[in-house]
Amino acid sequence: MPDTATFTHRFIPVGKKGPVLLSCTAPAETKRTCLILGRSLHPGAALLSPRGKVLENGMPRFFRRLAEGVFDEADLIRRTHELADFVVAAAAEYQFQSRKIVAVGYSNGANIAGEHPSLRPGTLAGAVLLRAMVPIVPESLPNLAGIPVFLAAGRGDSFIPPESTNQPRDPVSEGRRRPHPAME
């Protein structure tokens, strides 16, 4: 059974009614920034904030890249499973329902969070992905029915081409505006 000691992390509980936000942020983001973002998205949410284990130029990341914009896909797959195992262990240790976990990722963290629906279906109830790319394009898209995903990137972003954020589509949930039960 995996345990939460596999990741340096912080857990901030609140009432048992709200969601648990899994904060996966970019290397330069501080824990304080993660908390501010989490509280602004959902003031009543518990926050689970693991630190990526891969160091690049002294900064933690969630998975390796071979060059800027070139991802080590094998490492991404391995680390996605490792993070999913951590989330399962955290749900048991901190006694929250895993179906309430909503990932909030920025950049590298958004990329790893975005891989969970295809590599570890059922790990997340939803995701907020900021400045995400599509590191691995699956042969077939996972069934995202009932899993809300918010994907945001700037049109003028010189690093992420707009077409790379348009790939993951869920025709079932597009256009829906009601909140997912995990966010209620």
C-alpha positions, -999 to 999 in steps of 0.1 A, spaced: 0 0 0 15 33 -10 18 60 16 18 98 17 55 99 26 63 93 -11 58 131 -17 67 161 3 33 177 7 10 198 27 -26 190 35 -50 217 48 -83 202 59 -116 220 61 -152 208 66 -159 174 51 -185 189 27 -164 206 0 -140 192 -25 -103 185 -21 -82 205 -44 -50 187 -55 -26 216 -62 -1 207 -89 17 239 -98 47 250 -118 82 249 -103 84 287 -96 51 288 -77 52 289 -40 31 270 -15 15 304 -5 5 310 -42 -10 275 -42 -31 283 -11 -43 316 -25 -53 300 -58 -71 272 -40 -90 295 -17 -100 317 -46 -113 288 -66 -133 273 -37 -130 289 -2 -144 257 15 -121 232 -2 -94 212 16 -60 216 -1 -36 188 -9 -3 202 -23 24 177 -32 58 189 -45 72 174 -77 102 151 -72 121 159 -104 147 187 -101 155 208 -131 179 237 -125 172 232 -88 134 236 -91 109 208 -85 88 195 -114 64 166 -116 81 149 -145 112 152 -167 115 169 -199 142 163 -225 142 199 -237 119 229 -235 85 216 -248 99 181 -253 86 157 -226 101 124 -214 69 104 -220 81 73 -201 88 94 -171 55 112 -174 36 79 -175 56 66 -145 52 98 -125 14 101 -133 9 66 -117 31 76 -88 11 108 -82 -22 88 -85 -9 63 -59 -1 92 -36 -36 106 -40 -52 73 -31 -29 70 0 -37 106 10 -75 100 7 -70 71 31 -47 88 55 -66 122 57 -100 105 54 -115 122 25 -135 107 -4 -113 102 -34 -143 111 -57 -141 147 -44 -105 153 -57 -102 181 -83 -68 188 -96 -57 224 -101 -26 224 -122 -4 251 -137 21 244 -165 40 212 -156 15 204 -129 -14 209 -154 3 185 -178 6 157 -153 -30 163 -139 -43 162 -175 -28 127 -180 -48 112 -151 -81 107 -170 -65 85 -196 -38 68 -175 -56 65 -142 -94 69 -148 -114 75 -116 -85 92 -97 -99 127 -102 -134 141 -101 -124 170 -123 -95 193 -132 -86 230 -137 -57 230 -161 -39 263 -166 -13 267 -194 -15 229 -201 -1 212 -232 -10 177 -244 22 157 -237 8 124 -248 -20 121 -273 -39 88 -266 -49 65 -294 -85 70 -282 -98 97 -259 -109 86 -225 -146 88 -216 -148 121 -197 -185 120 -193 -193 136 -159 -158 148 -153 -156 186 -157 -123 199 -170 -115 236 -174 -86 243 -197 -72 278 -201 -43 292 -220 -36 326 -235 -38 331 -273 -6 351 -272 13 325 -252 46 321 -271 53 287 -256 20 269 -260 5 270 -295 -33 274 -294 -39 242 -312 -22 222 -285 -49 233 -260 -77 225 -284 -70 188 -286 -86 173 -255 -123 175 -261 -153 160 -244 -184 165 -265 -206 152 -237 -197 179 -213 -190 208 -237 -215 236 -231 -226 224 -197 -225 251 -170 -238 233 -139 -213 225 -112 -199 190 -108 -211 173 -75 -175 174 -62 -176 212 -64 -209 216 -46 
